[in-house]
């Protein structure tokens, strides 16, 4: 029996409570500029356009309650994921070789949700502000550490081949600008010997690496007599800080407030992070460098072409590969998708007993189809990223009795085989996870009964009219 998306809501009402689900579902804004209800257009006038653009391109998403939480601080992992989505061609560590390549971070295991962005972006050029040594002496990134403004400025120094740094500044220009910041400590030394001694203040732990677990603000060391006669010395941390702060102020990407305070130890909020990312994007575009790093055009409607290596092309089971403009390219970029809140045990490992977690082991082929023998090869575990599409139709055909868990941005529903085909409204949804469940699994069964799962995305609501066909299947 064909069911439209309203049937889906009635089904979930029994399982989850209709009123709760609908309150969590993201809604299109009445005015395009006000994407999230908690982003006040007046209070966040400086950020609202950046938030709107990034949300439309799914560089960022809101929380299950439909809010954005603009004042919530972000972690290094969250920042890295945003960069990874927006700058989909920027993978410096993937291309790095020799001593420039980072082969592991002890605190970013493969099951960490941001493992792919972190390990593909951060090479050895990010050792100031990016990574360092943990207290037990291991190379670490601290992915869940809340990012401070100074740490983000240090990170931006290395991003995009140093192109965010103002090359026209002389050493004296840099020293003069950073000396004007009222809350960033700067100290001048008249002799090289004094300058060298000052570096022994604990800023480096070993081999030029910093204590990655520290949020200390170290003094920027410069040589000279005054701000009109100064230059950079040989201390890497001081030079990165000075060049980054001066360049980011000049470009407007990160600036002090009107009183001259940069607020180096303040944590970066979600609203600030999105705005900074948008400004970096605009700066690269203005200088003609943008397309070296991304295929995403923020000025165009949403481009559904996937950005990850798993997007489109192959099926995880019997699907065929394909190409062309009609190819399905809405496979997820990661093989583990955890809900916005939860999904991890106390030790940081993935809690696989949580049914809201999506583990992707099967990928749809170029026609959006997966074909699999569930008795012999295990259940289908797949996901679809709507990427701006409004409706998703799911079809399940099998000689076996197969039901399906459908996970929508962390919210779980259970659908019986008789409920398919099923059409869902997915506007505003990031990921739809699909996990089959055989009613009568039998590993000893030798017949080749295949299950076919197919998906189709559309911007037009499918007809709600039910086909008049004779059916002996049980009534729902």
PyMOL commands that set and color helices and strands:
alter all, ss='L'
color gray80, all
select helices_A, chain A and resi 5-16+18-24+48-56+76-86+92-95+98-100+115-121+124-126+149-162+171-179+192-198+236-251+270-286+290-292+374-377+417-419
alter helices_A, ss='H'
color red, helices_A
select strands_A, chain A and resi 132-133+139-140+186-189+220-226+229-232+336-337+358-359+369-372+381-384+391-398+402-408+411-415+422-425+432-438+451-458
alter strands_A, ss='S'
color yellow, strands_A
deselect
rebuild
show_as cartoon
